[in-house]
């Protein structure tokens, strides 16, 4: 079983689309659930940090693998 509840593939999307998609996905999730996001926009690293600070969601992890940026966010 995966270590997250839902996955959002935002590959190929540029700011602010990955954030908007994540926001929409999180809105449909229960508190405490984990959303894994895959993005290819380098700007998304700062975007998701700021997004989590603003929304109170918790950025559990942020990593980069072969040009893909992976984020794990716990819904507040």
Secondary structure, 3 states (H helix, E strand, C coil): CCCCCEEEEECCCCCCHHHHHHHHHHHCCCCCCEEEEEECCCCHHHHHHHHHHHHCCEEEEEEEECCEEEEEEECC
